[in-house]
Amino acid sequence: MGIPHFLCLPFPVQGHVNPLMQFSLLLAKHGCKVTFVHTEFSHRRANTEGGDNMEEVLVEMVTLPDGLDPQDDRSDVAKLLFSMKSTMPALLPKLIQDIDASDIENKITCIIVTINMGWALEVGNKMGIKGALLSPPSATSLASVACIPNLIEDGIIDSQGLPTKNQEIQLSSNMPMMDTAYFPWRGFNKIFFEHLMQEMQTLKVGEWWLCNTTYDLEPGAFSVSPKFLPIGPLMENSNRSSFWEEDRACLEWLDEQPPHSVVYVSFGSLAVMDPNQFKELALALDLLHRPFIWVVRPSNDKMENVNAYPHDFHGSKGKIVGWAPQKKILNHPSLACFISHCGWNSTLEGICAGVPLLCWPCATDQFLNKSYICDVWKIGVGLEKNETGIISREEIRKKVDQLLVDEDVKGRSLKLKEMTINNIEEGGQSSKNLSFFMDWAK
């Protein structure tokens, strides 16, 4: 019997590609064979923008077309999703056969997908190949999606996923209270919600639902399904999975700043900010009189200059970058706090750096993550909108000042960091689960 050979297929958005690439590197470092499937479009993008070729030594890269034309807009996630679902399942068996033919000793033994790619588990299942999900959001988010049929049956949400009334519920008796306004499918339209329900049925083909989290961070979530297996935090450095070129110069600039002085601001790879809010944030950074790094993603053609800086913005104390080596920044001794959209990858990276968080959730699962950050782990504070729906510059300044003098938050952040990272040390829970999973895949 050869070594386990994993075929990994992420949905081609940054927040899915990253954790699956990190997991692929982890498996490869443990002696497994890994083949990573990019869409042709993503592969070109990651190749032109990514860093060094560390991944390509450890992980084999292959591609499939996503079914869209070259000029189509890939940021239309629904369009991309349905195009992939209708064209890729027919192409995957041949790809698998070609890979197997090239290495008869080590045929593909297991397919790992992220959410939206469940069709690949069905293809694998028909070919007698085991399957698993690597879930990009938190275990709590996954648990709430897994509970959709019960939530509908209990009348907590309707058939389109909308809460029937504003209330707090518990998904299971040992989980924190959850506001029904903050389910992770918040803002999904009917078609997308129906896709999600169907996707969860499809994903049941996978024997394991791997979570980039630890048992200690959200213990209650694991009682929802025996399929859940925490294998996080994923800490591998993957340069090639970035869709934008990272600005490395900001690290040298960081070296020159005093310890615990810099405010880091990033809203992840998808959020688009309202122009008025963008201006208010810019002026808030001036008001802080502190060094800052602000990630303002390169806009695509449709959104040129949507984020024009206000004319009275100086930004003299800070650095504005197009895309940043986030983990390196968060772990830098100069860093004071992280103003974040609370996406799960960013939340986990903040936890693993022991950095207090200022929470600015924008969509989907981010509100749920915020409630863990502020109410469960107590390692951050939220920002409140004013009556016009804007987070004012004064509010931002007040909360940053409040966060930076709060020794309790800082202490809890460092404690949570240690507890979380201990899981992937020798003998840690996530480390044991990884060994168990690799043995299963054989």
C-alpha positions as CSV (number, residue, x, y, z in Angstrom):
1,M,0.0,0.0,0.0
2,G,1.4,3.4,-1.0
3,I,1.2,6.6,0.9
4,P,-2.1,8.5,1.1
5,H,-2.6,10.7,-2.0
6,F,-4.9,13.7,-1.5
7,L,-6.6,15.6,-4.3
8,C,-7.6,19.1,-3.0
9,L,-10.2,21.3,-4.6
10,P,-10.9,24.7,-3.1
11,F,-13.7,27.0,-4.2
12,P,-11.5,29.7,-6.0
13,V,-11.8,32.6,-3.5
14,Q,-8.9,33.7,-1.3
15,G,-10.6,32.6,2.0
16,H,-11.0,29.0,0.7
17,V,-7.8,28.7,-1.3
18,N,-5.6,29.8,1.7
19,P,-6.7,27.3,4.4
20,L,-6.8,24.4,1.9
21,M,-3.3,25.2,0.6
22,Q,-2.0,25.5,4.2
23,F,-3.6,22.1,5.0
24,S,-2.1,20.6,1.8
25,L,1.4,21.8,2.9
26,L,0.8,20.3,6.3
27,L,-0.1,16.9,4.8
28,A,2.9,17.1,2.4
29,K,5.2,17.8,5.3
30,H,3.9,14.7,7.0
31,G,4.9,12.6,4.0
32,C,1.6,12.5,2.1
33,K,1.3,13.1,-1.6
34,V,-0.9,16.1,-2.4
35,T,-2.3,17.3,-5.8
36,F,-4.0,20.7,-5.7
37,V,-6.6,21.7,-8.2
38,H,-6.8,25.4,-9.1
39,T,-9.1,26.8,-11.8
40,E,-7.1,27.9,-14.8
41,F,-8.0,31.5,-14.0
42,S,-6.9,31.2,-10.3
43,H,-3.7,29.4,-11.2
44,R,-2.7,32.2,-13.6
45,R,-3.5,34.7,-11.0
46,A,-1.6,33.0,-8.2
47,N,1.3,32.4,-10.4
48,T,1.7,36.0,-11.5
49,E,1.2,37.4,-8.0
50,G,2.5,34.7,-5.6
51,G,5.8,34.6,-3.8
52,D,8.4,31.9,-4.0
53,N,7.8,28.4,-5.2
54,M,7.9,26.5,-1.8
55,E,4.5,25.0,-2.5
56,E,5.4,23.6,-5.9
57,V,8.2,21.5,-4.4
58,L,5.8,19.9,-1.9
59,V,2.4,20.1,-3.7
60,E,1.6,19.1,-7.3
61,M,-0.5,21.8,-9.1
62,V,-3.1,20.9,-11.7
63,T,-5.9,22.9,-13.2
64,L,-9.5,22.6,-14.5
65,P,-11.4,25.3,-16.4
66,D,-14.2,27.0,-14.4
67,G,-16.5,27.1,-17.5
68,L,-16.5,31.0,-17.7
69,D,-15.1,33.0,-20.6
70,P,-11.8,34.8,-19.9
71,Q,-13.5,38.2,-19.7
72,D,-16.3,37.1,-17.4
73,D,-16.4,38.7,-13.9
74,R,-15.0,36.1,-11.4
75,S,-16.0,38.4,-8.4
76,D,-19.7,37.5,-9.2
77,V,-19.5,34.5,-6.8
78,A,-22.9,33.0,-7.7
79,K,-22.1,33.1,-11.4
80,L,-18.8,31.4,-10.8
81,L,-20.3,28.8,-8.5
82,F,-23.1,27.7,-10.9
83,S,-20.7,27.7,-13.9
84,M,-18.3,25.4,-12.0
85,K,-21.1,23.1,-10.8
86,S,-22.3,22.7,-14.4
87,T,-19.0,22.2,-16.2
88,M,-16.4,20.7,-13.8
89,P,-18.0,17.4,-12.6
90,A,-17.8,16.0,-16.2
91,L,-14.1,16.9,-16.4
92,L,-12.9,15.6,-13.0
93,P,-12.9,11.8,-13.7
94,K,-10.5,12.2,-16.6
95,L,-8.2,14.4,-14.4
96,I,-8.2,11.7,-11.7
97,Q,-7.5,8.9,-14.2
98,D,-4.6,10.9,-15.7
99,I,-3.1,11.6,-12.3
100,D,-3.4,7.9,-11.3
101,A,-1.9,6.7,-14.6
102,S,1.2,8.9,-13.9
103,D,1.9,7.3,-10.6
104,I,0.4,3.8,-10.3
105,E,2.0,3.2,-6.9
106,N,0.3,6.2,-5.3
107,K,-3.2,6.6,-6.7
108,I,-5.5,9.2,-5.3
109,T,-6.9,7.9,-2.0
110,C,-8.9,10.9,-0.8
111,I,-10.5,14.0,-2.1
112,I,-10.7,17.1,0.1
113,V,-12.9,20.0,-0.9
114,T,-14.1,23.3,0.6
115,I,-17.7,24.4,0.7
116,N,-19.3,24.8,-2.7
117,M,-17.2,22.0,-4.2
118,G,-19.3,19.1,-2.8
119,W,-19.9,17.8,-6.3
120,A,-16.2,16.6,-6.4
121,L,-16.9,14.3,-3.4
122,E,-19.8,12.8,-5.4
123,V,-17.6,12.2,-8.4
124,G,-15.0,10.6,-6.1
125,N,-17.6,8.5,-4.3
126,K,-18.7,7.0,-7.7
127,M,-15.0,6.2,-8.4
128,G,-14.6,4.6,-5.0
129,I,-12.5,7.4,-3.5
130,K,-12.9,8.6,0.0
131,G,-13.8,12.2,0.7
132,A,-13.6,14.9,3.3
133,L,-14.6,18.6,3.7
134,L,-12.2,21.2,4.9
135,S,-14.5,23.9,6.2
136,P,-13.1,27.5,5.8
137,P,-15.4,29.1,8.4
138,S,-15.5,28.3,12.1
139,A,-16.9,25.1,13.5
140,T,-19.8,27.2,14.9
141,S,-20.7,28.5,11.4
142,L,-20.5,25.0,10.0
143,A,-22.7,23.7,12.9
144,S,-25.3,26.4,12.2
145,V,-25.4,25.5,8.5
146,A,-25.7,21.8,9.4
147,C,-28.6,22.6,11.7
148,I,-30.6,24.4,8.9
149,P,-33.2,21.6,8.5
150,N,-33.9,21.6,12.3
151,L,-34.0,25.4,12.4
152,I,-36.7,25.3,9.7
153,E,-38.6,22.5,11.4
154,D,-38.5,24.4,14.8
155,G,-39.8,27.5,13.1
156,I,-36.7,29.6,13.9
157,I,-36.0,30.4,10.3
158,D,-38.3,30.1,7.2
159,S,-37.6,28.1,4.1
160,Q,-35.4,31.0,2.7
161,G,-33.2,31.1,5.8
162,L,-34.7,34.3,7.2
163,P,-35.3,34.4,11.0
164,T,-39.0,34.3,11.8
165,K,-38.4,36.7,14.7
166,N,-35.5,38.3,16.5
167,Q,-34.3,36.1,19.3
168,E,-31.3,34.4,20.8
169,I,-31.1,30.6,20.5
170,Q,-28.6,27.8,21.3
171,L,-27.8,25.3,18.6
172,S,-27.0,22.8,21.3
173,S,-27.1,23.0,25.1
174,N,-23.4,23.5,25.6
175,M,-23.0,26.3,23.0
176,P,-23.2,30.1,23.6
177,M,-26.4,31.9,22.8
178,M,-26.6,33.0,19.2
179,D,-28.5,35.9,17.8
180,T,-30.7,34.7,14.9
181,A,-29.9,37.9,13.0
182,Y,-26.3,36.7,12.7
183,F,-26.7,33.3,11.0
184,P,-23.8,32.9,8.5
185,W,-26.1,32.9,5.5
186,R,-27.3,36.4,6.4
187,G,-27.7,38.3,3.2
188,F,-27.9,35.3,0.9
189,N,-30.6,35.4,-1.7
190,K,-33.0,32.5,-2.2
191,I,-31.0,30.7,-4.9
192,F,-27.9,30.9,-2.9
193,F,-29.6,29.7,0.3
194,E,-31.1,26.7,-1.6
195,H,-27.7,25.9,-3.0
196,L,-26.3,25.9,0.5
197,M,-29.0,23.5,1.8
198,Q,-28.3,21.2,-1.2
199,E,-24.6,21.5,-0.7
200,M,-24.8,20.4,2.9
201,Q,-26.6,17.2,1.7
202,T,-23.9,16.6,-0.9
203,L,-21.1,17.1,1.6
204,K,-22.5,14.3,3.7
205,V,-20.7,12.0,1.2
206,G,-17.5,13.2,3.0
207,E,-16.7,11.1,6.0
208,W,-15.0,13.9,7.9
209,W,-15.7,17.6,8.1
210,L,-12.3,19.1,9.1
211,C,-12.4,22.4,10.9
212,N,-9.6,25.0,11.0
213,T,-10.1,25.5,14.7
214,T,-9.4,23.8,18.0
215,Y,-11.6,22.0,20.4
216,D,-10.9,24.6,23.1
217,L,-12.0,27.6,21.0
218,E,-15.5,26.4,20.4
219,P,-16.1,23.1,22.3
220,G,-19.9,23.1,22.0
221,A,-19.9,23.1,18.2
222,F,-18.4,19.6,18.1
223,S,-21.5,18.1,19.7
224,V,-23.5,19.0,16.6
225,S,-22.1,16.2,14.4
226,P,-19.7,13.3,14.9
227,K,-18.2,14.2,11.5
228,F,-16.5,17.4,12.9
229,L,-12.8,17.1,13.4
230,P,-10.7,20.0,14.6
231,I,-7.2,20.1,12.9
232,G,-6.3,23.8,13.4
233,P,-4.9,26.3,13.7
234,L,-3.4,25.9,10.2
235,M,-0.1,27.8,10.5
236,E,1.8,26.8,7.3
237,N,3.1,29.8,5.3
238,S,1.8,29.6,1.8
239,N,2.9,32.4,-0.5
240,R,1.5,30.9,-3.7
241,S,-2.1,31.0,-2.7
242,S,-2.3,34.8,-2.6
243,F,-4.2,36.4,-5.4
244,W,-2.5,39.8,-5.0
245,E,1.2,40.7,-4.7
246,E,2.1,41.2,-1.1
247,D,3.8,44.4,-0.1
248,R,6.9,43.3,1.8
249,A,8.4,46.8,2.3
250,C,5.9,47.4,5.1
251,L,7.8,44.9,7.2
252,E,11.0,47.0,7.2
253,W,8.9,50.0,8.0
254,L,7.4,48.0,11.0
255,D,10.9,47.3,12.3
256,E,11.3,51.1,12.8
257,Q,8.1,51.5,14.9
258,P,8.0,51.4,18.7
259,P,6.8,48.1,20.3
260,H,3.0,47.7,20.5
261,S,2.3,51.0,18.7
262,V,1.0,50.1,15.2
263,V,-2.7,49.7,14.3
264,Y,-3.3,47.2,11.5
265,V,-6.4,47.6,9.3
266,S,-7.6,44.9,6.9
267,F,-11.0,43.8,5.7
268,G,-10.0,40.6,3.9
269,S,-10.3,39.6,0.3
270,L,-14.0,40.2,-0.5
271,A,-15.4,43.1,1.5
272,V,-16.1,46.3,-0.4
273,M,-16.6,49.4,1.7
274,D,-19.1,52.2,1.1
275,P,-17.3,55.4,-0.1
276,N,-18.6,57.5,2.8
277,Q,-17.4,54.9,5.3
278,F,-14.1,54.6,3.6
279,K,-13.6,58.4,4.0
280,E,-14.5,58.2,7.6
281,L,-12.0,55.4,8.3
282,A,-9.3,57.4,6.5
283,L,-9.9,60.4,8.7
284,A,-10.1,58.2,11.8
285,L,-6.6,57.0,11.1
286,D,-5.4,60.6,11.0
287,L,-7.2,61.3,14.3
288,L,-5.4,58.4,16.0
289,H,-2.0,60.0,15.8
290,R,-0.5,56.5,15.7
291,P,1.5,54.5,13.1
292,F,-0.8,52.3,11.0
293,I,-0.8,49.8,8.2
294,W,-4.0,49.9,6.1
295,V,-4.7,47.3,3.4
296,V,-6.6,48.8,0.5
297,R,-7.0,46.0,-2.1
298,P,-6.3,46.8,-5.7
299,S,-9.8,47.5,-7.1
300,N,-11.0,45.7,-10.2
301,D,-12.0,47.7,-13.3
302,K,-15.6,48.0,-12.4
303,M,-14.8,49.7,-9.0
304,E,-12.0,52.0,-10.1
305,N,-11.6,54.8,-7.5
306,V,-14.8,53.8,-5.6
307,N,-12.6,54.4,-2.6
308,A,-11.2,57.9,-3.3
309,Y,-9.3,59.3,-0.3
310,P,-10.8,62.4,1.3
311,H,-8.8,65.5,0.3
312,D,-8.1,66.3,4.0
313,F,-6.6,62.9,4.7
314,H,-2.9,63.1,5.4
315,G,-2.0,59.5,6.3
316,S,1.4,60.7,7.2
317,K,1.9,58.4,10.2
318,G,1.0,55.3,8.3
319,K,1.5,53.0,5.3
320,I,-1.2,52.1,2.8
321,V,-0.6,48.8,1.0
322,G,-2.4,46.9,-1.7
323,W,-2.0,43.5,0.0
324,A,0.0,42.5,3.0
325,P,1.9,39.6,4.5
326,Q,-0.7,39.5,7.2
327,K,0.7,36.8,9.5
328,K,4.1,38.5,9.6
329,I,2.5,41.8,10.4
330,L,0.3,40.4,13.2
331,N,3.2,38.6,14.8
332,H,5.5,41.7,14.7
333,P,6.5,43.2,18.1
334,S,5.4,46.7,16.9
335,L,1.8,45.6,16.5
336,A,-0.8,47.0,18.9
337,C,-4.1,45.9,17.5
338,F,-6.0,44.6,14.5
339,I,-9.1,46.3,13.0
340,S,-10.7,43.4,11.3
341,H,-13.8,42.3,9.3
342,C,-13.6,39.1,11.5
343,G,-13.4,36.6,8.7
344,W,-12.5,33.3,10.2
345,N,-9.0,33.1,8.7
346,S,-8.2,36.6,10.0
347,T,-9.8,35.9,13.4
348,L,-7.6,32.8,13.8
349,E,-4.5,34.6,12.6
350,G,-5.2,37.3,15.2
351,I,-5.7,34.7,17.9
352,C,-2.5,33.0,17.0
353,A,-0.6,36.3,17.2
354,G,-2.1,37.2,20.6
355,V,-3.3,40.5,19.2
356,P,-6.5,42.3,20.5
357,L,-9.1,42.8,17.8
358,L,-11.4,45.7,16.9
359,C,-14.4,44.1,15.2
360,W,-15.9,45.5,12.1
361,P,-17.9,42.6,10.6
362,C,-19.3,43.1,7.1
363,A,-21.1,40.0,5.9
364,T,-21.9,36.3,6.3
365,D,-20.2,34.5,9.2
366,Q,-18.3,37.6,10.4
367,F,-21.0,38.7,12.9
368,L,-20.9,35.3,14.5
369,N,-17.1,35.4,14.8
370,K,-17.4,38.9,16.3
371,S,-19.7,37.6,19.1
372,Y,-17.1,34.9,20.0
373,I,-14.3,37.6,20.0
374,C,-16.2,40.1,22.1
375,D,-18.6,37.9,24.3
376,V,-17.0,34.4,24.6
377,W,-13.2,34.9,24.4
378,K,-13.3,38.6,25.4
379,I,-10.2,39.5,23.3
380,G,-11.7,42.4,21.4
381,V,-14.4,45.1,21.2
382,G,-17.0,46.0,18.6
383,L,-17.5,49.2,16.8
384,E,-21.0,50.8,16.9
385,K,-22.7,52.5,13.9
386,N,-24.3,55.9,14.4
387,E,-27.8,56.7,13.4
388,T,-26.8,57.1,9.7
389,G,-25.4,53.6,9.7
390,I,-21.8,54.8,9.6
391,I,-19.0,54.0,12.1
392,S,-17.7,57.5,12.9
393,R,-14.1,58.5,13.1
394,E,-14.7,59.4,16.8
395,E,-16.0,56.0,17.5
396,I,-13.0,54.4,15.9
397,R,-10.6,56.6,17.8
398,K,-12.4,56.0,21.1
399,K,-12.4,52.2,20.7
400,V,-8.8,52.0,19.6
401,D,-7.7,54.1,22.6
402,Q,-9.9,51.9,24.9
403,L,-8.5,48.7,23.5
404,L,-4.9,49.7,23.8
405,V,-5.0,50.4,27.5
406,D,-7.0,47.3,28.4
407,E,-4.5,45.0,30.1
408,D,-7.2,42.3,30.7
409,V,-7.9,42.0,27.0
410,K,-4.2,41.8,26.2
411,G,-3.7,39.2,28.9
412,R,-6.6,37.1,27.6
413,S,-5.3,37.4,24.0
414,L,-1.9,36.0,25.0
415,K,-3.5,33.2,27.0
416,L,-5.8,32.2,24.1
417,K,-2.8,32.3,21.8
418,E,-0.9,29.9,23.9
419,M,-3.9,27.5,24.4
420,T,-4.7,27.6,20.6
421,I,-1.1,26.9,19.4
422,N,-0.6,24.1,22.0
423,N,-3.2,22.1,19.9
424,I,-0.8,21.7,17.0
425,E,2.3,20.9,19.2
426,E,3.4,17.3,19.6
427,G,0.7,15.5,21.6
428,G,-1.9,18.3,21.1
429,Q,-5.5,17.5,20.3
430,S,-5.4,18.9,16.7
431,S,-2.1,17.2,16.1
432,K,-3.5,13.8,17.2
433,N,-6.6,14.4,15.0
434,L,-4.3,15.0,12.0
435,S,-2.5,11.7,12.6
436,F,-5.9,10.0,12.9
437,F,-7.1,11.5,9.7
438,M,-4.0,10.5,7.7
439,D,-4.3,6.9,9.0
440,W,-7.9,6.9,7.9
441,A,-7.0,8.1,4.4
442,K,-4.6,5.2,3.9
